[in-house]
Amino acid sequence: MAQVLTIASGTQVPAVNFHAQRYFADDLDANEVLIKMLAAPINPLDILVLAGLYPVKPSHTHLNEPILGYDGVGEVLKVGSGVTNLSIGDIVVPSKFGTGTWRTHAVLDAASLQKVTRPTDLTFASILRIGIAPAFCLVEDMRALKPGDYIIQNAGTSLLAQFVIQFARRRGVNVINVVRDREAYELEKVETALLKLGAEIVVTESALAGDARVKNKRITLALDSVFGASGRGLVKALAVGGTYVQLGFLSGPAGGPIAIDPTDLFARQLTMKGFRGSAQVGLRSAEEQVDLFNWFVKLFNSGELQLPTLGLQKVKWSVGDAEGSKGVVLEAVERARAGALGQRKQIILFE
């Protein structure tokens, strides 16, 4: 029994539908493959898609409703007669956004999938396109960084932020991680984990402006996933000639706009950029993306990259129990939408 999550139609408030039905894939077109999903994350980007706020829309529908899920990993079960680049048993990830990974099975064009080396933990493969590759591009592409430079980033406990730390460390670049305010004992746990991962400084949003550790550092790159007042704090921390990159707006409408002072551009000569992971990764050819993703897996399998030290929350989607899985996965989506302080990255595991 195949199952799928879609964006519900005809509702004022964005909602999610769970569908279950028998799966018919006896006849594949020549260019198609049948895959079973193994794991898929619930990302902030997915919540933006659900709310209709992300520019890249889902590419596939079920009963005329868009299928959710933009990242994940699957296994090839069957290939069409014209498919030469994939074989039964291959591990694959989406080659572009909008594939619709929140489903147990999918028939897809082979060109929409990318074969990857099998990692020691398939969870790692499930976050390659939206979690790991964008973190790499932020460190490599946004500006020329030198050993001893500092990156400052908010949403400092996020999966993406934790991979930024790891890629920056490989280049000798320091990272200041800005996190939301929380109880002292919780902050201590978060700080310990992030410092162990390689962050240089961990500071709360409210303490950033007055933290002496941040003063006079060569902060050349600011990565803003929140916007509003939190983003303004990053702008103020930048050194003269620094680069501000806006890659998200987790604060939502309540966070308000970001204030830019005339001196930011005229006197301080700051550069302001927007970042979309899909576009930045897409600047690389298909062959380059294959090489890049396999390099990530190689680093992971050798212990040079690691999954988030703050942990992941695994959500079990039991293919054989559609009714039981419905409640579990819908609840997981609602947790992600709520965005509670301390909420760990959720990964759907298809069993």
N, C-alpha and C positions, 0 to 999 in steps of 0.2 A: 504494500500500500504506500504509494508516494504521497508526500505532503509538501506544502509550500506556504510561505507567508507573503501576503500581498498588501498593498495600500488599499484600504476599503474605499469604494466609490459611494458618492451620494451622502457624505457626512460633512457637517460643518467643521468639526474638530477632527484633524487627521487621526485615523484609526487603522488598526491592523486586522486583517482577516486570516484565519487559518483554514486551509483546504486540505482534504484528504480524498484520494480517488485511486482506482486501479491505474497502473501505468502501462501504456502500450508503446513499445519501442521496437516492434518486430521489423519494421521497414524503415531504415535510415536512408536519407538522401546520400548521394555519393560523398558529399563534403561534411557530413555530420558525424558526431560521436555521442555516445551515451556515457554519462559519468554518474557516479554516486558521490555525493559530497561527504567529506570526512570531518571537516572542521570549518567554522566560519566565525569571525569576530562580530561583535556589535560595536560599531564605531560611532563617534560623534557625527561623522559625515553621514552615516546611515540615518541618524535622527534628523539631520538637515534635509535629507532626501524625503523622508516621511512627511516633514513639515512643508515641503514644496519650496525650500530655500536654496537648494543646491542646483547649479546650472546644468550639470550633466544628469539627464533623466534616465530612469531604468529602460533597458533595451528590450525587455521581454515582459510578456503579460500572461496571466492565467485568468480565464473568464473575463477578459477585458480589464483586469486590474493589474497595475504594475507590480512586478516581483521585486522584493527587497533584497538587499545584501550585495555589497560591492567588493568584498574581498573574501578569500577562503581557499581551500584546497580540496581537490577531489581525485578520484581514481577512475581511469578509463575502463569501462566495462565492455564496450562494443564500438567498432569503427565502421564507417561507410566505405564503400568499394573504392572511392577515390582518395581516401586519406592516406598519405604516405609519411607524414611527420609524427604521427602518434600511433601507439600500439596498446593493446589490452594490457592493463597493469601499470601503465605510466602514471606518475603523479603529476598533476597539472594545477595551475593557478590561472585566474583570469588574465588575459593580455590587455584588457581595457576595462574602464569603469562601466557599470550598468549591467553587468552580466546576470545578476539575480542569483545570489549564492545561498539565500535562506530557503533552501528546499532540499529534499533528500536526494532527488535525482533530477537530471536535466539532459535534454537533447540540445546540443549546441553546435554551431559551425566550428570546425576544427581551428579556423583562423582566430577565433576568439579565446583560444586557450594557449598557454605556454607551458611546455614541459620543464620541470625542475628536478634537480637531484634530490633524492629522498633525504630529508633531515632526520636526525636521531629522535626528534620530537615533532610530530606533524603540526602541532600548534604553531611552531615557528613558521612553517610554510604558509599557514593561513593568514598571517599578518604581513606578508612580504610586500604586497603592492601598496597598501594604504598606511602601514605602520613603519616598515623598515626602509623601503626605497625613498619615501619623502624625507625621512630623517637624514639619510645620506645626502640627498640633493640639497637640503638646507645647509649642511656643513660645506659641501663641495662647490655649490653653484652660486650662492647668494652674494658672496664677495670673496676677494682673495684674503685668506686667513694665514697668519704666520704663527709659528710656535711662540707661546707667551701671550697671544691675544686672548681676549675674553668674549664669550658669548653669554648673553643674559636672556633667559626665557621664562615665561610664566606657564601656568598649567604644568608646574614642575614635576608632578607625580604621574603625568600621563605616559602612556606607552611610547608615544613619539618622543617626548622629552627624554625618556630613559635611553632611547637609541641615539638621540643627538649627543648625549653625554659620551656614549661609547665611541661613536665615530669621531667626535672632537678629540677625545683622549688619544686616539691613534695618530692624530696630527700634532699633538703637543699643544692643543688649544684648551684653555680652561673654560669651565661652565659655571655660571651663577644660576641656580635654580630658585625661582620665586614660586612659593606655594601659598595656597589659601590659609588664612588664619585658622587655628584649631587649638584644642586643649594641649597643655604643655607636654603631657605624656605621649600624646599622639604625634606631636611635632618632633619629639625626640626620636621616636621610632622611624618616622619618615626621613629625618635628617641622617640618621645612622645608615639607613638603607641606601640613600642617594650618594652619600660620601663614599660608602664602600664601592658603589658602582663606578665612581670616578668624578663626581661633581666636586668642584673646589669650594663652593659656598652654597649653603641653603638658607634662605631668608623668607619670612612671610611678607605678604603684600603690604601690610600696615607698617612693618619695620624697615622696609626697603630704603625709604628716603633718608632715614637717620642712621643707617648701618655703616659704621666706620670701615668695615671690611671691604665695602664696595667703592669707597672713595678713591679717586686717583688711579683706578684700574684702567687698563687699555681695553675698554669695552667697545669693540668694533662692530658687533652684530647683535641686534635685538630681535628675538622671535616671539611674536605676539599671537597667542591662540585665544585670547580672552576679549580684547578690545576695551573700550571705555577707560575708566580710571586706572585699571591694572595696566593697560597698554601705555597710558601716559607715564606711569612710573618707569617703564622700560625706556621710553624716549628720553626722559630726563637723565637716566643713568648712562646714556651713550656718550662716548668720547667725541670730540670734534672730528668731523668727517666720517662718523659712524653710519651704519645702515640699519634701518628699521624695516622689518618684514612682517606684514600682516597675513596670517595664515588661517585664522579662525575668529569666531565671535561667540565664544562659549557663554559670555555674559548675557547674550540675548538682547532684546530691545530694552530691557530694564537697565542694562549697563550703560546706555547712552553712547553718544559719539566720543571720539578721541580728540582731545584738545591739542592743536598744533600752534605753537607760538611763532611769530615771525622770525624770532632769533634762531629757531630750530633750523630753518632753511638758509637764512641770510648769514648770520654770524657763525653758527655751528656747522653749517654746510652738511647737514644730514641728508641722506638719501632715503626716500620712502618707496617701498616696493610691496606689491601683492604677490602671494604665492598660492598656486594650486598644484597639488601633487601630481594630478593626472597630466597636466600640461607639461610640467617640468620633467617627469619621467619620460613623457612622450617625445621630448627633444632627442632622445637616444633612439637609434635604429632598433628594429626587432632583434637583430643579432646581438647588439650591445646590451639590450635588456636581458636577454638569455644569459649572457656572460656575467652581467652584474648580479642577477638573482642567484645564479649558481655560486658566485663568489661569496655572497652572503651566507649561503648554506654551508659552504666550505669553512668559513670563519666560525659559524655556529657549531658545526660538527667537531671542530678542533678546540672548542672552548674559548675562542677569541671574541665571540659575541655571545651574549646570554639573554634569556628571557627576562622580563621585568622582575627586579628583585623585590618589588612591592607586591608581587603575586598576581595571579589571574584567577578569575572566578569561572569555573567550568560549568556549563549548562548542558545537561544531557537531554538530547532529542532522540528518543527511542523510536526507531522506524517501525517496530512491531507493536507500538502502543500509541496510536494516533491520539486517542482521547486524553490519555495521561500527558502526552507531550504538549498538547495544545495549551494547557494551563501553564506548564513550565516555561515554554518559550515566550508566550504572551506576557507573563510576569517579568521575564528577563528584559523584554523590550521596554516595559514600563519603568523598570529600575533605571535603565539607561536614559530614558526621557527625563526622569526626575533629577538625575545628576547629583545625587546626595554626596556630601563631603565624605571622602574616603572610599567611594565606590570604586572597586577594582574593575579592570577591563574584563568584560565577559566574552568567553569563547564558547560557541555552540559546538558540541561534539556529537556527531551523528553515530548512533550505535544500533 
